[in-house]
Amino acid sequence: MAAEAISRPRVLPENWLLAAIFAAPVVAALVLLPFLAFRPNRLVTGDGIWLWDLSSPAGSLIGVGVLSGLALASILTDRQLLRAFSAAVGAAATAWLAGAGASALMADAPPIARVSLGAGFWVAIGFFGLAMADALARLAPHPGVSVGLMLAIPAGVLAALGGGWFDDLSILHEYHANRDALAAAFNGHLLLVGASLLPALLIGVPLGRLCFTSRTARLVALPILNILQTTPSIAMFGLLMIPLGALVVAMPWLGQLGVAGIGAAPAILALALYSLLPIVSNTIAGFDSVSGDVREAGRAMGMTRPALLWQVELPLAAPVILTGFRIVVVQNIGLATVAALIGGGGFGTLVFRGMGQAATDLILLGTLPIIALAIFATVLLDAGIALIGRRAP
């Protein structure tokens, strides 16, 4: 009996109030906030459509009840796998309701009409996403499992998109109208982020090592990097346009390499400069975390200073250094959006075009891939850091 009591899923009575408080935003969003928005065309604000407008009163009550029950289940039980499953089902059910509601609204609507996702949808989907992420973090699965789950989610979304379930949503109309621009923005965004990471690593890691070994270098470098880090991104992009333009005038051959006062060159340089402080700081912290006894043991074994660095210190410091690299990757994925203001390309072109046209769904079309790239990079790099940490000597 004792063993059965231990193995049985446990729901703590004292957590009921806390769970209800956390689930309340979902219930309130589904009841008080519009779930969708119906607009006569892509530029008009339109009218909010509540969940009970999409179905009969009984159907609406069932929908709200199911989602509320899943919200409670995703935070109430101490079984993390059950929490993750409940949150995943809740997110899928929320998306299903949005697709079904859009199809119902567009059944008799003119072709230029649009159905957008409302505030109620975003609160609900955000809640279930956070609950699932929290449950998976507490489970601490093997890095390979984390990557597999991360790939399974977009695979499910792509399957739903391929099945035409969300074709009546406005964001899908924007996608079909801007498919080529989206592909160009994706390539441009990857170029900006990838091209800025290589010089940041080549400069940041050696500089961090120098700052670790030299107090003078640390006192000089860190204040400068702090100033660069706190400079507003728009100001940084603008300030770099002037020297790069003058440099191309003085050395015309640089223009043949793609260097110019506007475009990708100043954006890549700015992103590389923003990357230095996290990489340098984490490199210092990584080498500082290596035990002095380990260094003494290596010297006692007759290891030279380069051998001690490459075979002992760097492998032990690598997880902390890579944590800084992960911070930089996510940071640059977001900052690269601003590069569109100086002709740098990337998803920012869609975001700012949507802002100029007051087209909310076009803004979303540029924003959602940025969020997806940041999540993908975080999960992938976290898995790599975990594997390196397990194999460290």
Residue pairs with C-beta under 8 A, 6 or more apart in sequence:
9 77
9 78
9 79
9 82
10 77
10 78
10 79
11 76
11 77
11 78
12 78
15 76
16 76
19 72
19 75
19 76
20 72
22 71
22 75
23 68
23 71
23 72
23 75
23 127
25 123
25 127
26 67
26 68
26 71
26 123
26 124
26 127
26 128
27 64
27 68
27 71
29 119
29 120
29 123
29 124
29 127
30 51
30 63
30 64
30 67
30 68
30 120
30 124
31 51
31 64
32 120
33 48
33 50
33 118
33 119
33 120
33 123
34 48
34 49
34 50
34 118
34 119
34 120
35 49
35 50
35 51
35 54
35 97
35 98
35 101
35 118
35 120
35 121
36 48
36 49
36 54
36 98
36 101
36 102
36 105
36 115
36 116
36 117
36 118
36 121
37 45
37 46
37 47
37 48
37 49
37 115
37 116
37 117
37 118
38 46
38 47
38 49
38 105
38 109
38 113
38 114
38 115
39 45
39 46
39 47
39 113
39 114
39 115
39 116
39 170
40 46
40 110
40 112
40 113
40 114
41 112
41 113
41 114
42 112
42 114
42 170
42 173
42 174
42 359
42 361
43 357
43 358
43 359
46 114
46 116
48 118
49 101
49 105
49 115
49 118
50 120
51 60
51 63
51 64
51 97
51 101
51 120
52 60
54 60
54 97
54 100
54 101
54 104
54 105
55 63
63 97
66 93
67 90
67 93
67 94
67 124
70 86
70 87
70 89
70 90
70 93
70 128
71 90
71 124
71 127
71 128
71 131
73 82
73 83
73 86
74 83
74 84
74 86
74 87
74 90
74 128
74 131
74 132
74 135
75 83
75 131
77 83
80 135
80 136
80 138
80 139
81 135
81 139
83 131
83 132
83 134
83 135
84 132
84 135
84 136
84 139
86 131
87 128
87 129
87 131
87 132
87 135
88 128
88 132
90 124
90 127
90 128
90 131
91 125
91 128
91 129
91 132
92 156
94 121
94 124
94 125
94 128
95 125
95 160
95 166
96 165
98 117
98 121
98 166
98 169
99 160
99 165
99 166
99 168
99 169
101 115
102 115
102 166
102 168
102 169
103 168
105 115
105 168
106 113
106 115
106 168
114 170
114 173
114 361
115 168
115 169
115 170
116 169
116 170
116 171
116 360
116 361
117 169
117 171
117 364
136 146
136 149
141 149
143 382
143 383
143 384
143 386
143 387
144 383
146 379
146 382
146 383
147 379
147 380
147 383
150 375
150 376
150 379
150 380
154 372
160 166
161 172
166 172
170 361
171 361
171 364
171 365
171 368
173 361
174 359
174 361
174 362
174 364
174 365
175 182
175 365
178 350
178 362
178 365
181 349
181 350
182 350
182 365
182 369
184 345
185 345
185 346
185 347
185 348
185 349
185 350
185 366
185 369
186 347
186 369
188 264
188 344
188 345
188 346
188 347
188 349
189 333
189 336
189 345
189 346
189 347
189 369
189 370
189 373
191 264
191 345
192 264
192 267
192 268
192 271
192 332
192 336
192 339
192 344
192 345
192 346
193 271
193 329
193 332
193 333
193 336
195 264
195 268
196 267
196 268
196 269
196 271
196 272
196 275
196 332
197 272
197 275
197 325
197 328
197 329
197 332
199 272
200 271
200 272
200 275
200 276
200 279
200 328
201 279
201 325
203 272
203 276
204 275
204 276
204 279
204 280
204 283
205 279
205 283
205 321
207 217
207 221
207 276
207 280
207 283
208 279
208 280
208 281
208 282
208 283
208 284
208 286
208 287
208 321
209 283
209 287
210 217
210 221
211 217
211 218
211 221
211 222
211 280
211 283
211 284
212 218
212 283
212 284
212 287
212 288
218 284
221 280
222 277
222 280
222 281
225 276
225 277
225 280
226 277
228 236
228 273
228 274
228 276
228 277
229 274
229 277
231 239
233 270
233 274
233 335
233 338
234 338
234 341
236 270
236 273
236 274
237 266
237 267
237 270
237 338
237 339
237 341
237 342
237 344
238 342
240 266
240 269
240 270
241 261
241 262
241 266
241 342
242 261
244 259
244 260
244 261
244 265
244 266
244 269
245 260
245 261
245 262
246 261
247 254
247 259
248 254
248 255
248 259
248 260
248 261
258 264
258 265
259 265
262 342
262 343
263 342
263 343
263 344
263 345
264 339
264 344
264 345
266 342
266 344
267 336
267 339
267 342
267 344
268 344
270 335
270 339
271 332
271 335
271 336
271 339
274 328
274 331
274 332
274 335
275 328
275 331
275 332
278 324
278 325
278 327
278 328
278 331
279 321
279 324
279 325
279 328
281 324
282 320
282 321
282 323
282 324
282 325
282 327
283 317
283 320
283 321
283 324
285 320
285 324
286 316
286 317
286 318
286 319
286 320
286 321
286 324
287 313
287 317
289 316
289 317
289 320
290 312
290 313
290 316
290 317
294 312
294 316
295 308
295 312
295 313
298 307
298 308
298 311
298 312
299 308
303 311
303 312
312 393
315 388
315 392
315 393
316 392
316 393
318 388
318 392
319 385
319 388
319 389
319 392
322 381
322 384
322 385
322 388
323 385
325 381
326 377
326 378
326 381
326 382
326 385
329 377
329 381
330 374
330 377
330 378
333 370
333 373
333 374
333 377
334 370
334 374
336 344
336 346
336 347
336 348
337 346
337 347
337 348
337 351
337 366
337 370
338 348
339 345
339 346
339 348
340 346
340 347
340 348
340 349
340 351
340 352
341 348
341 352
347 366
347 367
347 369
347 370
348 366
349 366
350 362
350 363
350 365
350 366
351 363
351 366
351 367
353 359
353 362
353 366
354 360
354 361
354 362
354 363
354 364
354 365
354 366
355 363
